[in-house]
């Protein structure tokens, strides 16, 4: 008979949970869930070596363990600190943590531009959420923000280095998921930036996953740029028989149009496990080239947390609209159906917003 593993008891914000030895404070807090779990901008459970860079997950350890109940003198990064038996941790119940987290948010926003009105990440940006929950109403920074030379990363991925917070997630993703990494962090200090050493495009078949792991709008999908806002679209779980990846995705749809394809994510913003038990990374073919609803088997609407702006006007029951004209006319077809395109002489009926190359422009709709 196998021996039972000894579990450690850890108390976080007056809630006690039992976890296995080696569990970090952050993951123990995620078992409790809700506001007890500290925010994390650089830690990603699916990526080895991530964490310890952004300092947003700082917590106060009021008692180190049952054997040594002394408090830790400084706040610790919960993503890199493992629990001990009898440890007592304060997160939202600590004034020191609130003050430190506000300082970290202010630091992260020193050079971050106010791009939210035009940024494709708006509505699902972790830094946006963090600033609302822990930020201050104004900055004390009086100097100019950093600027960077524009780097071309290829036909699918757009890099906005001014928005980057150097979380290293995209570097770890390329290192651990692709055969050859061609981008990384160049230079040091306030000159550090994500780039390729010699102008190279990121063209590995799984490189599109760097878009999903980026917590801000530094890496965005060129095929979706300026096409729509995420809260105007409806996320749907879907799958296809893909020979390269798991084929389990989220389709971001408006009506019958597919505007964007992403991997499925959990409540912490991390990619979920696929049905085969592996991490649900998806390939570039599924992400960028399959933008027709007919390419997918649509399962059901994705459950969206109520606090998210994406949940606005979304209903999880799929109800297909029915034709009202035959019903009103007792089954008879109407004698005249007006084509608004021919009447208005403005829009081309063949144009789909999601299939326009680049941002939509008035020239795309004017009748030639």
C-alpha positions in Angstrom: 0.0 0.0 0.0 1.5 3.3 -1.0 2.3 5.8 1.7 0.1 8.9 1.9 1.8 12.1 1.1 2.2 14.5 4.0 0.3 17.7 3.3 1.3 21.2 4.5 -1.3 23.4 6.1 -1.0 27.0 5.1 -3.3 29.9 6.1 -3.8 32.7 3.6 -6.0 35.6 4.6 -7.5 33.6 7.5 -8.4 30.7 5.1 -6.5 27.4 5.7 -5.8 24.9 2.9 -3.8 21.8 2.7 -1.2 21.6 -0.2 1.6 19.3 -1.2 5.2 20.2 -0.3 6.8 22.3 -3.0 3.7 24.2 -3.8 4.2 28.0 -4.1 2.2 30.5 -2.1 0.6 31.8 -5.3 -0.7 28.3 -6.4 -1.9 27.6 -2.8 -3.8 30.9 -3.0 -5.3 30.0 -6.3 -6.7 26.9 -4.7 -8.7 29.2 -2.4 -9.6 31.5 -5.4 -11.2 34.8 -5.6 -9.4 37.9 -4.3 -7.2 35.8 -2.1 -5.1 34.9 -5.1 -2.5 37.6 -5.8 -2.3 39.0 -9.3 0.6 37.8 -11.6 1.9 39.5 -14.7 5.0 37.4 -15.4 4.3 34.0 -13.8 2.7 31.4 -16.1 2.3 27.9 -14.7 2.7 26.3 -18.2 6.1 27.9 -18.7 9.2 26.6 -16.9 11.3 29.4 -15.3 8.6 32.1 -15.4 7.9 34.3 -12.4 9.9 36.6 -10.1 10.1 39.6 -12.4 7.1 41.8 -12.1 6.7 41.8 -8.3 2.9 42.2 -8.5 2.3 39.0 -6.5 4.1 40.2 -3.3 2.6 39.0 -0.1 3.4 39.3 3.6 4.4 36.1 5.5 3.3 36.7 9.1 4.6 33.3 10.3 7.2 31.2 8.5 6.1 27.8 9.8 5.0 25.9 12.9 8.7 25.0 13.6 9.8 28.7 13.1 6.9 31.0 13.6 8.9 34.2 13.1 7.6 36.5 10.4 9.6 37.2 7.3 11.0 40.7 7.5 10.3 41.7 3.8 7.4 41.0 1.5 8.1 38.0 -0.7 7.2 37.0 -4.3 4.4 34.4 -3.9 5.2 32.9 -7.3 8.7 31.9 -6.2 8.2 31.2 -2.5 7.2 27.7 -1.5 4.9 27.0 1.5 5.9 25.5 4.8 3.7 23.6 7.3 1.9 26.1 9.5 2.8 29.2 7.4 0.5 32.2 7.8 0.3 34.5 4.8 -1.4 37.9 4.4 -2.5 39.2 1.0 -5.6 41.4 0.8 -5.6 41.6 4.6 -2.2 43.4 4.7 -1.8 47.1 4.4 1.9 46.6 3.5 0.9 44.5 0.5 -1.6 47.1 -0.7 0.9 49.9 -0.5 3.7 47.8 -2.2 1.3 46.7 -5.0 0.3 50.3 -5.7 4.0 51.2 -6.0 4.6 48.2 -8.4 1.7 49.3 -10.6 2.9 52.8 -10.7 6.4 51.6 -11.7 4.9 49.4 -14.5 3.0 52.3 -15.8 5.9 54.8 -15.9 6.7 54.1 -19.5 3.4 52.4 -20.6 1.5 54.6 -23.0 -2.1 55.5 -22.6 -3.1 53.4 -25.6 -6.2 51.7 -24.2 -8.6 53.5 -26.6 -6.8 52.1 -29.6 -5.2 48.9 -28.2 -6.5 45.6 -29.3 -5.8 44.2 -25.8 -8.3 46.5 -24.2 -11.0 44.6 -22.3 -8.7 41.6 -21.7 -5.5 43.3 -20.5 -4.1 42.2 -17.2 -2.3 45.5 -16.7 -5.6 47.3 -17.2 -7.3 45.2 -14.5 -4.3 45.6 -12.2 -4.3 49.4 -12.6 -8.0 49.6 -11.8 -7.7 47.4 -8.7 -4.4 48.5 -7.3 -3.3 51.6 -9.1 -3.4 55.3 -8.2 -5.4 58.0 -10.0 -2.3 59.9 -11.1 1.5 59.4 -11.7 4.3 61.3 -10.1 6.6 60.7 -13.1 7.5 63.9 -14.9 9.9 62.7 -17.6 9.3 61.5 -21.2 8.3 57.9 -21.8 10.7 55.5 -23.6 10.5 55.1 -27.3 11.8 52.3 -29.5 12.6 51.6 -33.1 9.9 49.6 -34.8 10.7 45.9 -35.4 9.0 43.8 -38.0 8.3 40.4 -36.6 6.5 39.0 -39.7 3.1 38.9 -41.3 1.1 37.7 -38.3 2.5 39.3 -35.2 2.7 43.1 -34.4 5.1 44.2 -31.7 4.5 47.4 -29.7 7.6 47.6 -27.6 6.4 50.8 -25.8 3.7 48.7 -24.1 6.0 45.8 -23.1 6.6 45.2 -19.4 9.4 42.7 -19.9 7.6 39.8 -18.3 9.7 37.3 -20.5 6.6 35.1 -21.2 7.0 35.3 -25.0 10.7 34.5 -24.7 9.9 31.4 -22.6 7.1 30.4 -25.0 9.4 30.6 -28.0 12.2 28.8 -26.1 10.1 25.9 -24.9 7.5 25.5 -27.7 9.4 26.1 -30.9 12.5 24.5 -32.5 14.5 27.6 -32.7 14.0 30.9 -30.9 14.9 34.0 -32.9 13.8 36.8 -30.5 14.7 37.7 -27.0 15.5 40.6 -24.7 18.3 42.8 -26.0 20.3 45.4 -24.0 20.0 46.2 -20.3 18.2 48.5 -17.8 15.9 51.0 -19.4 17.2 50.2 -22.8 16.1 46.5 -22.6 13.6 45.5 -25.3 12.0 42.5 -27.0 13.5 42.2 -30.5 15.3 40.0 -33.0 19.1 40.5 -33.1 19.0 40.7 -36.9 15.6 41.6 -38.5 13.9 38.2 -38.6 10.3 37.2 -38.8 8.8 34.9 -36.2 7.5 32.2 -38.5 7.6 28.9 -36.4 4.3 27.0 -36.7 3.5 27.6 -32.9 4.9 31.1 -32.5 1.4 32.6 -32.5 1.1 31.5 -28.9 3.2 34.4 -27.8 0.2 36.6 -28.5 -1.9 34.5 -26.0 0.7 34.6 -23.2 1.4 38.4 -23.5 -0.4 40.1 -20.5 -0.5 43.5 -22.2 -0.9 44.7 -25.8 2.8 44.4 -26.7 2.2 41.4 -29.1 -1.0 41.5 -31.1 -2.6 39.6 -33.9 -2.2 41.5 -37.2 -5.2 39.7 -38.7 -7.4 41.1 -36.0 -5.9 44.6 -35.6 -8.6 47.3 -35.5 -11.3 45.0 -36.8 -13.4 44.9 -33.6 -13.5 45.2 -29.9 -13.6 42.0 -27.9 -16.7 43.0 -26.0 -18.6 43.3 -29.3 -17.7 39.8 -30.1 -18.9 36.5 -28.6 -16.3 33.8 -27.6 -17.3 30.3 -28.6 -15.6 27.0 -27.8 -14.9 25.1 -31.0 -12.6 22.4 -32.4 -11.4 20.9 -35.6 -9.4 17.8 -36.6 -5.9 19.4 -36.9 -2.9 17.3 -37.6 -0.5 19.8 -36.0 -2.1 20.8 -32.7 -5.0 19.9 -30.4 -7.4 21.9 -32.5 -9.4 23.1 -29.5 -9.9 26.9 -29.6 -12.0 29.9 -28.9 -13.7 31.6 -31.8 -14.4 35.3 -31.3 -17.5 35.8 -33.5 -19.9 38.5 -34.4 -22.9 37.0 -36.0 -21.6 34.4 -38.4 -18.2 36.1 -38.9 -15.1 34.8 -37.1 -12.9 37.7 -36.3 -10.2 36.0 -34.2 -9.1 32.6 -33.1 -7.2 32.0 -29.8 -6.4 29.2 -27.4 -8.9 28.5 -24.6 -8.0 30.2 -21.3 -8.8 29.6 -17.7 -9.8 32.1 -15.0 -6.2 33.1 -14.5 -5.7 34.0 -18.1 -3.6 31.0 -18.8 -4.1 28.4 -21.6 -6.2 25.5 -20.5 -5.3 21.8 -20.8 -6.7 20.1 -23.9 -8.8 17.0 -23.8 -5.6 14.9 -24.2 -4.3 16.3 -20.9 -1.5 18.4 -22.5 -1.4 22.2 -22.6 -3.8 23.5 -25.3 -1.3 25.4 -27.5 -2.6 25.9 -31.0 -0.8 26.2 -34.3 -0.6 29.1 -36.7 -2.9 27.4 -39.2 -5.7 27.2 -36.7 -5.0 30.7 -35.4 -4.5 32.8 -38.5 -5.9 30.9 -41.5 -9.1 29.3 -40.3 -11.4 32.3 -40.1 -14.5 30.7 -41.6 -17.2 29.2 -39.2 -17.5 26.3 -41.6 -14.0 25.2 -40.7 -15.0 24.5 -37.1 -17.3 22.4 -35.1 -18.8 25.0 -32.7 -19.6 23.5 -29.3 -21.1 26.2 -27.1 -20.5 29.8 -25.9 -17.5 30.2 -23.6 -18.3 30.9 -20.0 -17.1 34.4 -19.2 -16.6 35.7 -15.7 -19.2 38.3 -14.8 -16.7 41.0 -13.8 -15.2 40.9 -17.3 -16.3 43.5 -19.8 -16.4 40.7 -22.4 -19.4 39.3 -20.6 -21.6 42.3 -21.5 -24.7 41.2 -23.4 -23.5 37.6 -23.7 -25.9 34.8 -23.1 -24.6 31.3 -22.7 -27.7 29.6 -24.2 -27.5 29.3 -27.9 -30.7 30.5 -29.5 -30.8 30.8 -33.3 -33.0 33.6 -34.6 -35.9 32.5 -36.7 -37.3 34.2 -39.8 -40.2 36.4 -38.7 -41.6 37.4 -42.2 -43.2 33.9 -43.0 -44.6 33.7 -39.5 -46.2 37.1 -39.7 -47.6 36.4 -43.2 -49.0 33.0 -42.3 -46.3 31.0 -44.1 -46.5 33.1 -47.3 -43.2 34.5 -48.6 -43.0 38.3 -49.0 -43.4 39.6 -52.5 -40.5 42.1 -52.2 -37.2 41.7 -50.3 -35.2 44.9 -50.2 -31.4 44.7 -50.7 -30.0 47.5 -48.5 -26.7 47.5 -50.4 -28.4 48.3 -53.8 -30.6 50.9 -52.2 -27.9 52.7 -50.2 -25.2 52.4 -52.9 -22.6 52.6 -50.1 -21.5 49.2 -48.9 -20.3 46.3 -51.0 -22.3 43.3 -50.0 -19.3 41.0 -50.5 -17.1 42.7 -47.9 -16.6 41.0 -44.6 -14.8 43.1 -41.9 -12.9 40.1 -40.6 -11.3 39.4 -44.0 -10.1 42.9 -44.8 -6.3 43.2 -45.0 -5.2 45.6 -42.3 -7.4 48.3 -40.7 -10.8 48.9 -42.3 -10.9 52.1 -44.4 -13.7 54.0 -46.1 -12.2 52.9 -49.5 -13.1 49.3 -48.6 -16.8 50.2 -48.6 -17.3 52.9 -51.2 -18.9 51.6 -54.4 -16.3 51.7 -57.2 
